[in-house]
Amino acid sequence: MKLKYANIQMLLLCLIVCGCSSNIPIIKAYPRPIDHKLYVNSAPPGIRAKFAASLSLYYQGKLDSASSSLVSLTAQQPNYWGSYYFLGLINKDLGLLETAIGRFREAAKLPVKEPALRSNIYLALGECWELTGEFADAKMHYRAAINIDPESAVARDSYNRVSQLIAQK
């Protein structure tokens, strides 16, 4: 243990002496993303297995298959927010921001029991608005995400970033 500590100290000392410390990238540490099981458990029992399979496809990057499955789930269970949310994420990933915003708005209209999950809907809306350059709308949605889940470091950081962008205009 002492040897590891000494090696780390030596490395830091070398970086400082060599002037390399200014080139070290700063990596922001965010809390772990919400466990996908929380999303799956939020689904109605009748579609839970199919929703889990859809999320598995999404996390594997099989967006077309995941999208088809989720569209089918929205027809089967139109009052479940999760299908709309993940369809929104897929559309956002594909750069279809207007479609994504529509999907997230549909998800936001529906009941979500877990505050962290509801907050993620507004966080996603904020991200879409930020990507379109509509910073005031992004800020409003990030604020909503914070109000729903005050523990969301991602929402706070996003709110602060957009606030700075607005101030620079």
C-alpha positions, -999 to 999 in steps of 0.1 A, spaced: 0 0 0 28 24 9 45 16 -24 14 25 -44 11 58 -25 48 66 -31 44 59 -68 14 82 -71 32 110 -52 62 106 -75 40 107 -106 23 139 -94 56 155 -85 70 147 -120 39 161 -137 41 193 -117 79 197 -122 76 190 -159 47 214 -164 25 187 -177 -3 192 -152 -20 218 -173 -25 193 -201 -43 168 -179 -80 167 -188 -105 174 -160 -131 147 -159 -164 155 -142 -177 128 -120 -214 123 -121 -234 99 -100 -241 66 -118 -270 67 -142 -302 53 -130 -302 16 -130 -322 3 -159 -340 -21 -135 -357 10 -120 -371 18 -155 -382 -18 -160 -398 -20 -126 -418 11 -134 -435 -6 -164 -469 -22 -159 -466 -59 -152 -483 -69 -185 -456 -53 -206 -426 -55 -183 -408 -83 -200 -412 -68 -235 -402 -34 -221 -370 -50 -206 -363 -66 -240 -367 -32 -257 -343 -15 -233 -318 -43 -238 -320 -36 -276 -316 2 -269 -285 -3 -246 -270 -26 -273 -273 2 -298 -299 -17 -319 -320 15 -322 -342 4 -351 -352 -28 -333 -357 -10 -300 -378 17 -317 -401 -9 -334 -406 -27 -301 -413 5 -282 -438 17 -308 -456 -16 -304 -456 -10 -266 -471 24 -270 -499 9 -290 -504 -18 -264 -500 4 -233 -505 41 -244 -506 54 -208 -471 42 -199 -445 70 -200 -414 48 -203 -420 38 -239 -423 74 -250 -393 84 -230 -370 58 -246 -384 65 -281 -374 101 -274 -339 90 -264 -337 71 -296 -348 100 -317 -324 123 -298 -296 99 -305 -305 99 -342 -306 137 -343 -343 139 -348 -347 166 -321 -382 178 -329 -395 142 -328 -377 136 -296 -392 167 -280 -426 154 -289 -419 120 -274 -406 135 -242 -436 158 -240 -459 127 -243 -439 110 -215 -442 142 -193 -480 141 -196 -482 107 -180 -478 97 -143 -443 87 -131 -440 76 -95 -402 78 -91 -390 115 -89 -356 107 -105 -373 91 -135 -396 121 -139 -367 144 -136 -349 126 -164 -377 134 -188 -372 171 -182 -335 167 -183 -338 151 -218 -361 179 -229 -335 204 -217 -308 186 -236 -329 187 -268 -336 224 -265 -300 230 -258 -290 211 -289 -314 232 -310 -298 264 -295 -330 273 -276 -312 280 -243 -340 297 -225 -362 266 -231 -333 244 -221 -328 264 -188 -365 261 -180 -365 223 -184 -333 219 -165 -349 240 -137 -379 217 -137 -356 186 -135 -339 201 -105 -372 210 -88 -384 174 -92 -351 158 -81 -329 183 -62 -301 156 -60 -296 155 -98 -260 168 -103 -264 165 -140 -295 187 -140 -277 213 -118 -246 213 -140 -267 216 -172 -287 244 -157 -255 263 -147 -239 257 -181 -269 270 -200 -272 300 -176 -236 309 -186 -244 306 -223 -274 329 -219 -253 354 -199 -226 354 -227 -251 364 -254 
